[in-house]
Amino acid sequence: MDQNRISQLQSVFDEISHFITSDDDREQAGVWFARELMVALGYARWENFRVAIGRAVDSCKTQIINVDDHFRDLTKMVEIGEDIKKLERRVAAEEKQIEKASPKLPKNKKK
């Protein structure tokens, strides 16, 4: 893959990244929300992207990687006929609640 294409893809991922800060404000972890990541990766339907997420989870399990450290199992239901602006506001508010409720980053352990 050429360097120009890599830079373009990096820009896309940077634009949709979110950050969770540790309690002491010393560390940050970059995270992506699945519905935003889905679009960036070119999936047109949530159902198809969910299959890809399932494969990634299975891969973590196969490699004995703690799935909970990398994936959160959430679903957001959309009411039929709901106004899109109202839906966008609700999703943004729910995402903020998720960030606040998510486990904070562990403190650095010195060895």
Secondary structure, DSSP 8 states (H G I E B T S, - for coil): --HHHHHHHHHHHHHTEEEEE-TTSS-EEEEE-HHHHHHHTT-S-HHHHHHHHHHHHHHHHHTT--GGGT---------TT--HHHHHHHHHHHHHHHHHHS---------
